[in-house]
C-alpha cells in the first residue's frame, strides 16, 4: 500500500502512511488505515481528491496494472 499511494501522481504528495489494522485468513479480508496530509481547506479538495471511492480506485488501478 505504501508504494501504491506514495507513487500515485494524484495522491503521492499528500500520502503519509499505510497501516494494516486487521487481517483475516479465513475470508482474506484486510482492514487498513491510510494517513494523508491535506492542505488547508481548498474548495472541492476533500470532495474530489480525498473521496473514498477515488482513493479505492487508485488501489484497484494498481492491481489491474499488475495483472
C-alpha positions in Angstrom: 0.0 0.0 0.0 2.8 2.4 0.8 4.3 2.0 -2.6 0.9 2.3 -4.4 -0.1 5.6 -2.7 3.4 7.2 -2.4 3.9 6.7 -6.2 0.4 7.9 -7.2 0.5 11.0 -9.3 -2.8 12.1 -7.8 -2.2 11.3 -4.1 1.6 10.8 -3.7 2.3 14.4 -2.4 -0.4 14.0 0.3 0.3 10.4 1.4 1.9 9.9 4.8 1.5 6.2 5.8 -0.4 3.0 5.5 -1.0 0.6 8.3 -2.8 -2.8 8.4 -5.3 -2.7 11.2 -6.7 -6.2 11.0 -6.2 -9.3 8.8 -8.4 -12.4 8.5 -7.0 -15.5 6.9 -10.5 -17.1 6.8 -12.0 -14.5 4.5 -8.8 -12.9 3.0 -10.0 -9.6 4.4 -7.7 -6.8 5.3 -8.6 -3.6 7.1 -6.1 -0.8 6.7 -5.7 2.8 7.6 -4.3 5.4 5.3 -3.0 8.7 6.5 -2.8 11.8 4.3 -1.6 15.3 5.0 -4.0 17.6 3.3 -3.6 21.3 2.5 -5.8 23.9 4.3 -9.3 23.8 3.1 -9.4 24.2 -0.7 -12.7 24.3 -2.5 -13.6 20.8 -3.7 -10.4 19.2 -2.5 -11.9 16.9 0.1 -14.9 16.1 -2.0 -12.9 15.2 -5.1 -9.3 14.2 -4.2 -10.0 12.7 -0.8 -13.2 11.0 -1.9 -13.1 7.4 -0.5 -14.2 6.0 -3.9 -11.3 7.8 -5.7 -8.8 6.5 -3.1 -10.1 2.9 -3.6 -9.8 3.3 -7.3 -6.1 4.2 -7.1 -5.6 0.8 -5.5 -7.8 -1.0 -7.9 -6.0 0.5 -10.9 -2.7 -0.6 -9.4 -4.0 -4.2 -9.1 -5.2 -4.2 -12.7 -1.9 -2.8 -14.0 0.0 -5.6 -12.3 -2.2 -8.4 -13.9 
